[in-house]
């Protein structure tokens, strides 16, 4: 589940709308700067690279600072079913690994 969340967050960070001036992508450093909690640079790097688990507080923070970045329950379910090879990727599948 963390993998699908991280992929969706990366996709959202790469959308220009989340950049600091609406024209550039949001870097991991800029994401950390939006998070008021302490030591956010190391925290986000570890969590978004899979070295540390996302917490409930992390997910809530993402919902506030990157609206729409969290995947829906249906997206998570489909992602897991494809990853576990229970279904073939749908036509709209945009993720390279399966």
Backbone as a printed PyTorch tensor [residue, N CA C, xyz], in Angstrom:
tensor([[[  0.8250,  -1.1890,   0.0000],
         [  0.0000,   0.0000,   0.0000],
         [  0.8750,   1.2610,   0.0000]],

        [[  1.9880,   1.2070,   0.7430],
         [  2.8740,   2.3650,   0.7670],
         [  3.4120,   2.6570,  -0.6280]],

        [[  3.7000,   1.6170,  -1.3790],
         [  4.2420,   1.8030,  -2.7260],
         [  3.2650,   2.5750,  -3.6080]],

        [[  2.0140,   2.2000,  -3.5830],
         [  1.0370,   2.8890,  -4.4230],
         [  0.8480,   4.3340,  -3.9550]],

        [[  0.8910,   4.5750,  -2.6520],
         [  0.7880,   5.9440,  -2.1510],
         [  1.9870,   6.7640,  -2.6200]],

        [[  3.1780,   6.2060,  -2.4910],
         [  4.3910,   6.9320,  -2.9040],
         [  4.3830,   7.2370,  -4.3950]],

        [[  3.9090,   6.2970,  -5.2050],
         [  3.8260,   6.5560,  -6.6490],
         [  2.8640,   7.7020,  -6.9450]],

        [[  1.7190,   7.7150,  -6.2560],
         [  0.7550,   8.7910,  -6.4710],
         [  1.3070,  10.1350,  -5.9890]],

        [[  2.0220,  10.1260,  -4.8740],
         [  2.6250,  11.3680,  -4.3770],
         [  3.6790,  11.8630,  -5.3570]],

        [[  4.5120,  10.9670,  -5.8660],
         [  5.5250,  11.3720,  -6.8470],
         [  4.8570,  11.9690,  -8.0810]],

        [[  3.7860,  11.3380,  -8.5430],
         [  3.0650,  11.8650,  -9.7070],
         [  2.5400,  13.2670,  -9.4110]],

        [[  1.9670,  13.4640,  -8.2280],
         [  1.4370,  14.7840,  -7.8620],
         [  2.5510,  15.8180,  -7.7480]],

        [[  3.6880,  15.4400,  -7.1440],
         [  4.8110,  16.3730,  -7.0120],
         [  5.3250,  16.8110,  -8.3740]],

        [[  5.1690,  15.9690,  -9.3750],
         [  5.6450,  16.2850, -10.7240],
         [  4.6570,  17.1010, -11.5350]],

        [[  3.4980,  17.3770, -10.9680],
         [  2.5290,  18.2270, -11.6500],
         [  2.8570,  19.6790, -11.3420]],

        [[  2.8410,  20.5030, -12.3450],
         [  3.2450,  21.8970, -12.1780],
         [  2.3920,  22.6470, -11.1520]],

        [[  1.1340,  22.2650, -10.9990],
         [  0.2460,  23.0060, -10.0920],
         [  0.7500,  23.0170,  -8.6540]],

        [[  1.5430,  22.0420,  -8.2610],
         [  2.0280,  21.9900,  -6.8890],
         [  3.3670,  22.6790,  -6.7080]],

        [[  3.9730,  23.1360,  -7.7890],
         [  5.2470,  23.8350,  -7.6850],
         [  5.0950,  25.1480,  -6.9390]],

        [[  6.2020,  25.7150,  -6.4710],
         [  6.1380,  26.9130,  -5.6370],
         [  5.5280,  28.1270,  -6.3340]],

        [[  5.6350,  28.1980,  -7.6380],
         [  5.0490,  29.3500,  -8.3330],
         [  4.0310,  28.9170,  -9.3900]],

        [[  3.5890,  27.6690,  -9.3140],
         [  2.5990,  27.1790, -10.2610],
         [  3.1590,  26.8230, -11.6110]],

        [[  4.4770,  26.9090, -11.7780],
         [  5.0850,  26.5970, -13.0630],
         [  6.1390,  25.5050, -12.9820]],

        [[  6.5850,  25.1810, -11.7890],
         [  7.6440,  24.1910, -11.6250],
         [  7.1420,  23.0360, -10.7770]],

        [[  7.8200,  21.9340, -10.8880],
         [  7.4750,  20.7640, -10.0860],
         [  7.9080,  20.9800,  -8.6450]],

        [[  7.2400,  20.2920,  -7.7510],
         [  7.5370,  20.3870,  -6.3310],
         [  8.6530,  19.4130,  -5.9940]],

        [[  9.7730,  19.9190,  -5.5140],
         [ 10.8860,  19.0480,  -5.1440],
         [ 10.6120,  18.4420,  -3.7650]],

        [[ 11.3750,  17.4410,  -3.4270],
         [ 11.2280,  16.8170,  -2.1120],
         [ 11.5700,  17.8330,  -1.0130]],

        [[ 12.5410,  18.6940,  -1.2640],
         [ 12.8980,  19.7300,  -0.3000],
         [ 11.7400,  20.7060,  -0.1020]],

        [[ 11.0760,  21.0640,  -1.1840],
         [  9.9410,  21.9770,  -1.0890],
         [  8.7640,  21.3070,  -0.3840]],

        [[  8.5730,  20.0220,  -0.6350],
         [  7.5340,  19.2780,   0.0800],
         [  7.8200,  19.3100,   1.5760]],

        [[  9.0670,  19.0360,   1.9480],
         [  9.4490,  19.0480,   3.3620],
         [  9.2350,  20.4250,   3.9780]],

        [[  9.4950,  21.4790,   3.2170],
         [  9.3150,  22.8340,   3.7410],
         [  7.8520,  23.1530,   4.0260]],

        [[  6.9380,  22.4860,   3.3440],
         [  5.5040,  22.6950,   3.5790],
         [  4.9990,  21.9620,   4.8130]],

        [[  5.7830,  21.0270,   5.3110],
         [  5.4040,  20.2160,   6.4690],
         [  5.9730,  20.8750,   7.7280]],

        [[  5.1170,  21.3260,   8.6420],
         [  5.6040,  22.0470,   9.8250],
         [  6.2550,  21.1720,  10.8980]],

        [[  6.2370,  19.8650,  10.7340],
         [  6.8180,  18.9920,  11.7540],
         [  8.3490,  19.0480,  11.6990]],

        [[  9.0200,  18.6970,  12.7930],
         [ 10.4940,  18.7540,  12.8030],
         [ 11.1420,  17.6640,  11.9470]],

        [[ 12.3410,  17.9520,  11.4560],
         [ 13.1760,  16.9990,  10.7190],
         [ 12.4690,  16.4160,   9.5000]],

        [[ 11.7460,  17.2430,   8.7990],
         [ 10.9270,  16.7350,   7.6980],
         [ 11.7290,  16.3290,   6.4700]],

        [[ 12.8740,  16.9540,   6.2330],
         [ 13.6530,  16.5880,   5.0470],
         [ 14.0610,  15.1200,   5.0930]],

        [[ 14.6730,  14.6820,   6.1840],
         [ 15.0760,  13.2860,   6.3100],
         [ 13.8550,  12.3690,   6.3520]],

        [[ 12.8260,  12.8220,   7.0400],
         [ 11.6150,  12.0140,   7.1910],
         [ 10.9770,  11.7170,   5.8370]],

        [[ 10.7630,  12.7590,   5.0140],
         [ 10.1120,  12.5350,   3.7190],
         [ 10.9930,  11.7390,   2.7740]],

        [[ 12.2840,  11.9680,   2.8260],
         [ 13.1740,  11.1950,   1.9730],
         [ 13.0590,   9.7160,   2.3060]],

        [[ 13.1150,   9.3680,   3.5650],
         [ 13.0320,   7.9600,   3.9760],
         [ 11.6770,   7.3530,   3.6420]],

        [[ 10.6180,   8.1030,   3.8510],
         [  9.2800,   7.5480,   3.6280],
         [  8.9530,   7.4180,   2.1420]],

        [[  9.2980,   8.4150,   1.3560],
         [  8.9600,   8.3630,  -0.0610],
         [  9.8900,   7.4540,  -0.8590]],

        [[ 11.0040,   7.0750,  -0.2720],
         [ 11.9210,   6.1300,  -0.9310],
         [ 11.7610,   4.7170,  -0.3740]],

        [[ 10.8320,   4.5200,   0.5450],
         [ 10.5340,   3.1860,   1.0500],
         [ 11.4250,   2.6810,   2.1720]],

        [[ 12.2840,   3.5470,   2.7270],
         [ 13.1400,   3.1060,   3.8250],
         [ 12.4410,   3.1920,   5.1770]],

        [[ 11.3480,   3.9180,   5.2520],
         [ 10.5760,   4.0500,   6.4900],
         [  9.0930,   4.0010,   6.1240]],

        [[  8.2940,   3.5110,   7.0430],
         [  6.8600,   3.4080,   6.7990],
         [  6.1790,   4.7680,   6.9140]],

        [[  5.1920,   4.9830,   6.0600],
         [  4.3510,   6.1660,   6.1890],
         [  3.4940,   6.0050,   7.4340]],

        [[  3.3130,   7.0890,   8.1620],
         [  2.4510,   7.0640,   9.3440],
         [  1.0920,   7.6630,   8.9780]],

        [[  0.1390,   7.5060,   9.8710],
         [ -1.1660,   8.1290,   9.6650],
         [ -1.0130,   9.6450,   9.5770]],

        [[ -0.1320,  10.2060,  10.4110],
         [  0.1140,  11.6570,  10.3660],
         [  0.7130,  12.0680,   9.0190]],

        [[  1.5880,  11.2340,   8.4530],
         [  2.1490,  11.5240,   7.1300],
         [  1.0490,  11.5710,   6.0820]],

        [[  0.1620,  10.5970,   6.1260],
         [ -0.9190,  10.5460,   5.1310],
         [ -1.8460,  11.7440,   5.2780]],

        [[ -2.1500,  12.1360,   6.5140],
         [ -2.9890,  13.3180,   6.7370],
         [ -2.2890,  14.5770,   6.2340]],

        [[ -0.9850,  14.6740,   6.4790],
         [ -0.2140,  15.8270,   6.0060],
         [ -0.2340,  15.8940,   4.4850]],

        [[ -0.0660,  14.7520,   3.8280],
         [ -0.1080,  14.7330,   2.3580],
         [ -1.4560,  15.2100,   1.8360]],

        [[ -2.5320,  14.8240,   2.5110],
         [ -3.8620,  15.2450,   2.0770],
         [ -4.0230,  16.7570,   2.1570]],

        [[ -3.3510,  17.3740,   3.1260],
         [ -3.4490,  18.8260,   3.2950],
         [ -2.5360,  19.5650,   2.3230]],

        [[ -1.2760,  19.1280,   2.1930],
         [ -0.3330,  19.9020,   1.3850],
         [ -0.3160,  19.5120,  -0.0910]],

        [[ -0.8400,  18.3160,  -0.4190],
         [ -0.9400,  17.8870,  -1.8210],
         [ -2.3470,  17.3380,  -2.0740]],

        [[ -3.3510,  18.1920,  -2.1100],
         [ -4.7190,  17.7040,  -2.2980],
         [ -4.8490,  16.8650,  -3.5670]],

        [[ -5.4580,  15.7090,  -3.4240],
         [ -5.6690,  14.8140,  -4.5580],
         [ -4.5300,  13.8500,  -4.8160]],

        [[ -3.4410,  13.9460,  -4.0540],
         [ -2.2820,  13.0800,  -4.2890],
         [ -2.4950,  11.6670,  -3.7530]],

        [[ -3.3070,  11.5210,  -2.7340],
         [ -3.5360,  10.1930,  -2.1670],
         [ -4.4340,   9.3890,  -3.1050]],

        [[ -4.0940,   8.1190,  -3.3380],
         [ -4.9240,   7.2920,  -4.2230],
         [ -6.2480,   6.9380,  -3.5610]],

        [[ -7.2280,   6.6900,  -4.3930],
         [ -8.5310,   6.2630,  -3.8770],
         [ -8.4610,   4.7890,  -3.4660]],

        [[ -9.4450,   4.3550,  -2.7230],
         [ -9.4930,   2.9450,  -2.3230],
         [ -9.5230,   2.0380,  -3.5450]],

        [[-10.2550,   2.4200,  -4.5770],
         [-10.3060,   1.6130,  -5.8020],
         [ -8.9450,   1.5300,  -6.4790]],

        [[ -8.2110,   2.6530,  -6.4960],
         [ -6.8770,   2.6380,  -7.0990],
         [ -5.9290,   1.7230,  -6.3310]],

        [[ -6.0040,   1.7610,  -5.0010],
         [ -5.1590,   0.8970,  -4.1740],
         [ -5.5150,  -0.5590,  -4.4090]],

        [[ -6.7960,  -0.8620,  -4.4300],
         [ -7.2390,  -2.2400,  -4.6390],
         [ -6.7760,  -2.7620,  -5.9930]],

        [[ -6.9580,  -1.9760,  -7.0400],
         [ -6.5150,  -2.3860,  -8.3760],
         [ -5.0060,  -2.5830,  -8.4070]],

        [[ -4.2620,  -1.6520,  -7.8100],
         [ -2.8050,  -1.7400,  -7.7800],
         [ -2.3620,  -3.0490,  -7.1100]],

        [[ -2.9610,  -3.3690,  -5.9790],
         [ -2.5980,  -4.5930,  -5.2490],
         [ -2.9610,  -5.8290,  -6.0670]],

        [[ -4.1210,  -5.8250,  -6.6990],
         [ -4.5290,  -6.9830,  -7.4950],
         [ -3.5960,  -7.1990,  -8.6870]],

        [[ -3.1510,  -6.1120,  -9.3150],
         [ -2.1950,  -6.2430, -10.4230],
         [ -0.8490,  -6.7180,  -9.8850]],

        [[ -0.3870,  -6.1190,  -8.7900],
         [  0.9090,  -6.4920,  -8.2200],
         [  0.9440,  -7.9560,  -7.7930]],

        [[ -0.1860,  -8.4570,  -7.3040],
         [ -0.2610,  -9.8580,  -6.8860],
         [ -0.6600, -10.7870,  -8.0280]],

        [[ -0.7310, -10.2160,  -9.2350],
         [ -1.0150, -10.9610, -10.4720],
         [ -2.3630, -11.6820, -10.4480]],

        [[ -3.3210, -11.1070,  -9.7440],
         [ -4.6830, -11.6480,  -9.7450],
         [ -5.4620, -11.1490, -10.9530]],

        [[ -5.0400,  -9.9650, -11.4690],
         [ -5.6700,  -9.4240, -12.6780],
         [ -4.5650,  -8.8640, -13.5780]],

        [[ -4.8800,  -8.7420, -14.8530],
         [ -3.9840,  -8.0840, -15.7980],
         [ -4.1430,  -6.5690, -15.6160]],

        [[ -3.1030,  -5.7940, -15.9070],
         [ -3.2400,  -4.3400, -15.8020],
         [ -4.3460,  -3.8350, -16.7240]],

        [[ -5.1870,  -2.9300, -16.2240],
         [ -6.2200,  -2.3420, -17.0780],
         [ -5.5920,  -1.4980, -18.1920]],

        [[ -6.3700,  -1.1670, -19.1860],
         [ -5.8770,  -0.3740, -20.3170],
         [ -5.2790,   0.9550, -19.8680]],

        [[ -5.8530,   1.5560, -18.8520],
         [ -5.3990,   2.8710, -18.3860],
         [ -4.1820,   2.7930, -17.4650]],

        [[ -3.6410,   1.6060, -17.2210],
         [ -2.5280,   1.3980, -16.2910],
         [ -1.3370,   2.2470, -16.7100]],

        [[ -0.8160,   3.0640, -15.8080],
         [  0.2860,   3.9670, -16.1380],
         [  1.5610,   3.6180, -15.3880]],

        [[  1.5200,   2.6090, -14.5640],
         [  2.6850,   2.2770, -13.7440],
         [  3.5510,   1.2530, -14.4700]],

        [[  4.8500,   1.4880, -14.5750],
         [  5.7120,   0.6140, -15.3710],
         [  5.9240,  -0.7700, -14.7780]],

        [[  6.0010,  -0.8840, -13.4760],
         [  6.2510,  -2.2090, -12.8790],
         [  4.9390,  -2.8540, -12.4800]],

        [[  4.8910,  -4.1570, -12.6120],
         [  3.6730,  -4.8930, -12.2380],
         [  4.0350,  -6.2760, -11.8090]]])
